[in-house]
């Protein structure tokens, strides 16, 4: 069997050996279509419902954190909850639906792309990387809208974790959901040493490589 090597940024120490499990971004499968005038408010409600579901998910993850968990883990969930409540992510996509007649997914992706472009103009590298948090929150909403929830294969009994998650990006909230499963490490296209995902990986002592492109 042929083998090959990929190189990225090691953000957490350790070695993980296992089977690759690909998590495809929901944004890649988003359908773009125009809706009729009488469908507008129903589409707005669909977006509101997805945001409400994500808020409940984040609250659940936050409440289930172990008492001895590092403080930054809860802080990252709080950051995503704040982003979720921001009018730029809640109200603007609704206005896009009403004014341009875009379906909910298209409206959300349009706004995320606009916000991401604004962050690309920021000179400070740490603040510029916060673009990833907005994209991760948007991705979570999209997965609810498209019904493509993230899940991993069940753990193999008492066997050691043997799944290497391969993804375009993974949010801190998703990593916290994975922590009790068959999750041995992860590899992502995006991210850097200062990304929230990298910090969570170090806190959970999970081998990780980011910035694989």
C-alpha positions as CSV (number, residue, x, y, z in Angstrom):
1,X,0.0,0.0,0.0
2,X,1.4,3.4,-1.0
3,X,2.0,6.0,1.7
4,X,2.4,9.7,1.8
5,X,3.1,12.5,4.3
6,X,1.2,15.8,4.9
7,X,2.7,18.6,7.0
8,X,0.9,21.2,9.1
9,X,1.3,23.0,12.4
10,X,1.6,20.8,15.5
11,X,-0.5,22.6,18.2
12,X,-0.7,19.8,20.8
13,X,1.9,17.2,21.7
14,X,1.5,13.5,21.3
15,X,1.1,10.9,18.6
16,X,-2.2,9.4,17.4
17,X,-2.5,6.4,15.1
18,X,-5.9,5.4,13.6
19,X,-8.4,5.5,10.8
20,X,-9.3,8.8,9.2
21,X,-12.9,10.0,9.6
22,X,-13.8,12.9,7.3
23,X,-16.1,15.6,8.4
24,X,-17.3,17.5,5.3
25,X,-18.2,21.2,5.7
26,X,-21.9,21.9,5.5
27,X,-21.2,25.1,3.5
28,X,-20.0,22.9,0.6
29,X,-23.4,21.4,0.2
30,X,-25.5,24.6,0.6
31,X,-28.1,25.1,-2.1
32,X,-28.6,28.6,-3.5
33,X,-32.1,29.3,-4.7
34,X,-34.6,32.1,-4.7
35,X,-37.9,31.8,-2.8
36,X,-41.3,33.2,-3.5
37,X,-42.6,36.2,-1.6
38,X,-45.1,34.1,0.3
39,X,-42.3,31.9,1.5
40,X,-40.2,34.7,3.0
41,X,-41.4,34.6,6.6
42,X,-41.4,30.8,6.7
43,X,-37.8,30.9,5.6
44,X,-36.9,33.5,8.3
45,X,-38.6,31.3,10.9
46,X,-36.5,28.3,9.7
47,X,-33.3,30.3,10.2
48,X,-34.5,31.5,13.7
49,X,-35.3,27.9,14.6
50,X,-31.9,26.7,13.6
51,X,-30.2,29.4,15.7
52,X,-32.4,28.5,18.7
53,X,-31.3,24.8,18.3
54,X,-27.7,25.8,18.2
55,X,-28.1,28.0,21.3
56,X,-29.6,25.0,23.1
57,X,-26.7,22.8,21.9
58,X,-24.1,25.2,23.2
59,X,-25.9,25.6,26.5
60,X,-26.0,21.8,26.9
61,X,-22.3,21.5,26.1
62,X,-21.5,24.3,28.6
63,X,-23.5,22.7,31.4
64,X,-22.0,19.3,30.8
65,X,-18.4,20.5,31.2
66,X,-16.6,18.7,34.1
67,X,-16.1,20.8,37.2
68,X,-12.3,20.3,36.8
69,X,-12.3,21.4,33.2
70,X,-9.9,24.2,32.3
71,X,-11.6,27.6,32.5
72,X,-10.9,28.5,28.9
73,X,-13.1,25.7,27.7
74,X,-16.2,27.3,29.1
75,X,-15.0,30.7,27.9
76,X,-14.8,29.5,24.3
77,X,-18.4,28.2,24.4
78,X,-19.5,31.5,25.9
79,X,-17.7,33.3,23.0
80,X,-19.6,31.2,20.4
81,X,-22.9,31.9,22.3
82,X,-22.2,35.7,22.1
83,X,-21.4,35.4,18.4
84,X,-24.7,33.5,17.9
85,X,-26.6,36.4,19.6
86,X,-24.9,39.1,17.5
87,X,-27.3,41.0,15.2
88,X,-24.7,40.7,12.4
89,X,-25.3,37.0,12.4
90,X,-29.0,36.9,13.4
91,X,-30.7,40.0,11.9
92,X,-28.7,40.6,8.8
93,X,-29.3,37.2,7.2
94,X,-33.0,37.7,8.0
95,X,-32.9,41.0,6.1
96,X,-31.1,39.2,3.2
97,X,-33.9,36.7,3.0
98,X,-36.6,39.4,3.0
99,X,-34.8,41.8,0.6
100,X,-33.1,39.4,-1.8
101,X,-35.4,36.4,-1.5
102,X,-32.5,34.1,-0.8
103,X,-33.1,30.7,1.0
104,X,-31.9,30.6,4.6
105,X,-28.7,28.7,3.9
106,X,-27.7,31.1,1.1
107,X,-28.4,34.2,3.2
108,X,-26.4,32.9,6.1
109,X,-23.4,31.9,3.9
110,X,-23.5,35.3,2.2
111,X,-23.3,37.1,5.5
112,X,-20.6,34.9,6.9
113,X,-18.5,35.5,3.8
114,X,-19.0,39.3,4.2
115,X,-17.9,39.2,7.9
116,X,-14.9,36.9,7.0
117,X,-13.7,39.4,4.4
118,X,-13.8,42.2,7.0
119,X,-11.7,40.1,9.4
120,X,-9.2,39.5,6.7
121,X,-8.4,43.2,6.7
122,X,-7.4,43.2,10.3
123,X,-3.6,43.5,10.8
124,X,-3.4,41.9,14.3
125,X,-3.0,38.1,13.7
126,X,-4.8,37.0,16.9
127,X,-7.9,39.2,16.0
128,X,-7.7,38.1,12.4
129,X,-7.9,34.4,13.5
130,X,-11.2,35.2,15.3
131,X,-12.8,34.9,11.8
132,X,-12.7,31.2,12.4
133,X,-15.0,31.5,15.4
134,X,-17.7,33.2,13.2
135,X,-17.3,30.6,10.5
136,X,-17.6,27.8,13.1
137,X,-20.8,29.2,14.5
138,X,-22.1,29.7,11.0
139,X,-21.2,26.1,10.2
140,X,-23.1,24.9,13.2
141,X,-26.2,26.7,12.1
142,X,-25.8,25.4,8.6
143,X,-25.6,21.8,9.8
144,X,-28.9,22.2,11.6
145,X,-30.5,23.8,8.5
146,X,-29.2,21.0,6.2
147,X,-29.7,18.2,8.7
148,X,-26.1,17.2,8.5
149,X,-25.3,17.0,12.2
150,X,-21.7,16.1,13.2
151,X,-21.3,12.6,14.6
152,X,-18.5,10.1,15.1
153,X,-18.6,6.3,14.8
154,X,-19.3,4.7,18.2
155,X,-16.3,3.7,20.4
156,X,-15.2,0.1,20.0
157,X,-15.9,-1.2,23.5
158,X,-13.0,-0.8,25.8
159,X,-10.5,-0.4,22.9
160,X,-8.3,2.6,22.7
161,X,-9.6,5.5,20.6
162,X,-8.7,4.9,17.0
163,X,-10.4,7.7,15.0
164,X,-8.4,10.6,13.5
165,X,-10.9,13.3,12.6
166,X,-10.0,15.0,9.4
167,X,-11.9,18.3,8.7
168,X,-11.7,21.7,7.1
169,X,-12.1,23.1,10.6
170,X,-13.4,21.9,14.0
171,X,-14.9,24.2,16.5
172,X,-14.1,24.0,20.3
173,X,-17.7,23.0,20.9
174,X,-17.4,20.0,18.5
175,X,-14.2,18.9,20.1
176,X,-15.8,18.9,23.5
177,X,-18.6,16.7,22.1
178,X,-15.9,14.3,20.8
179,X,-13.9,14.1,24.0
180,X,-15.7,11.0,25.3
181,X,-15.9,9.1,22.0
182,X,-13.4,7.2,19.9
183,X,-11.5,10.4,19.2
184,X,-7.7,10.0,19.2
185,X,-6.6,13.2,17.3
186,X,-7.5,15.6,14.6
187,X,-6.2,17.2,11.5
188,X,-7.6,20.4,9.9
189,X,-7.0,22.6,6.8
190,X,-7.5,25.8,8.8
191,X,-6.2,27.1,12.1
192,X,-2.9,28.2,13.7
193,X,-1.2,28.1,17.1
194,X,-3.5,30.9,18.4
195,X,-6.8,29.4,17.2
196,X,-9.4,28.5,19.8
197,X,-9.4,25.0,18.5
198,X,-5.7,24.7,19.1
199,X,-6.0,25.9,22.6
200,X,-8.8,23.4,23.3
201,X,-6.6,20.6,21.9
202,X,-3.8,21.5,24.3
203,X,-6.3,21.8,27.2
204,X,-7.7,18.3,26.5
205,X,-4.3,16.9,25.7
206,X,-5.4,15.7,22.2
207,X,-2.8,15.3,19.5
208,X,-3.6,17.8,16.8
209,X,-2.2,19.3,13.6
210,X,-3.8,22.3,11.9
211,X,-3.1,24.5,8.9
212,X,-2.7,21.5,6.6
213,X,-4.2,23.4,3.6
